[in-house]
């Protein structure tokens, strides 16, 4: 039951992020657009779920631990927040899908 509730909370949070980001230009080209997206993602910082512990961040190739803050993009891929922050400042795309529709 707790796992189901956690999944619902995660989905609700992801939906909120999706709806917020959809208001921005998905091909964000200005620094302001990127900063707005990153600011919104900051609000989604969370520790990894039990299923995610020991999974690997594709940006830094480090494993997730309970002491990390993760962020999930609207495409569903999760990364260390610090890693995706730096990534998005250089590439406005998901590091896995390489698509810019965040």
C-alpha positions as CSV (number, residue, x, y, z in Angstrom):
1,X,0.0,0.0,0.0
2,X,2.8,2.4,0.9
3,X,4.6,1.6,-2.4
4,X,1.4,2.4,-4.3
5,X,1.0,5.7,-2.5
6,X,4.6,6.6,-3.3
7,X,4.1,5.7,-6.9
8,X,1.0,7.9,-7.1
9,X,2.9,10.8,-5.4
10,X,5.7,10.4,-7.9
11,X,3.3,10.4,-10.8
12,X,1.5,13.5,-9.5
13,X,4.8,15.3,-9.1
14,X,5.9,14.3,-12.6
15,X,2.6,15.5,-14.0
16,X,3.0,18.9,-12.3
17,X,6.6,19.2,-13.7
18,X,5.3,18.2,-17.2
19,X,2.5,20.8,-17.1
20,X,4.9,23.5,-15.9
21,X,7.6,22.8,-18.5
22,X,5.0,22.5,-21.3
23,X,4.4,26.3,-20.8
24,X,8.0,26.9,-22.0
25,X,9.5,26.6,-25.5
26,X,10.6,23.0,-25.8
27,X,13.4,24.1,-28.0
28,X,14.7,26.5,-25.3
29,X,17.4,28.5,-27.0
30,X,17.8,31.4,-24.6
31,X,19.6,31.3,-21.3
32,X,16.4,32.5,-19.6
33,X,14.4,29.5,-20.9
34,X,17.1,27.1,-19.6
35,X,17.2,28.8,-16.3
36,X,13.4,28.6,-15.9
37,X,13.4,24.9,-16.7
38,X,16.2,24.2,-14.2
39,X,14.5,26.3,-11.5
40,X,11.3,24.3,-11.9
41,X,13.3,21.0,-11.8
42,X,15.0,22.2,-8.6
43,X,11.6,21.9,-6.9
44,X,11.4,18.2,-7.8
45,X,14.7,17.2,-6.0
46,X,14.1,13.9,-4.2
47,X,16.1,11.0,-2.8
48,X,16.1,7.9,-4.9
49,X,13.4,5.3,-4.4
50,X,14.4,1.9,-3.1
51,X,14.2,0.6,-6.7
52,X,16.6,3.4,-7.9
53,X,19.3,2.9,-5.2
54,X,22.4,1.6,-7.0
55,X,21.1,2.6,-10.4
56,X,23.5,4.6,-12.4
57,X,23.4,8.3,-13.5
58,X,24.1,8.3,-17.2
59,X,25.7,11.7,-17.0
60,X,28.4,11.0,-14.4
61,X,28.2,7.2,-14.4
62,X,28.0,7.3,-10.6
63,X,25.5,5.1,-8.7
64,X,22.6,6.7,-6.8
65,X,22.6,6.5,-3.0
66,X,20.1,7.6,-0.4
67,X,22.3,10.7,0.1
68,X,21.8,11.9,-3.4
69,X,19.1,14.3,-4.8
70,X,17.6,13.1,-8.0
71,X,15.5,14.8,-10.6
72,X,13.2,13.1,-13.1
73,X,12.6,14.8,-16.5
74,X,9.2,14.6,-18.2
75,X,10.4,11.8,-20.4
76,X,10.7,9.7,-17.2
77,X,14.5,9.5,-17.0
78,X,16.2,10.3,-13.6
79,X,19.6,11.8,-13.0
80,X,21.5,13.3,-10.1
81,X,20.2,16.9,-9.9
82,X,23.7,18.4,-10.0
83,X,24.4,16.4,-13.2
84,X,21.2,17.2,-15.1
85,X,21.6,20.9,-14.0
86,X,25.0,21.1,-15.7
87,X,23.9,19.0,-18.6
88,X,20.9,21.2,-19.4
89,X,23.1,24.3,-19.3
90,X,25.1,22.8,-22.2
91,X,22.5,20.7,-24.0
92,X,18.7,21.3,-23.8
93,X,17.9,17.7,-24.2
94,X,17.5,14.5,-22.3
95,X,21.0,12.8,-22.1
96,X,19.4,9.4,-22.9
97,X,16.8,10.3,-25.6
98,X,18.7,13.3,-27.0
99,X,15.4,15.0,-27.7
100,X,14.7,18.5,-26.7
101,X,11.1,18.1,-25.7
102,X,11.6,18.2,-22.0
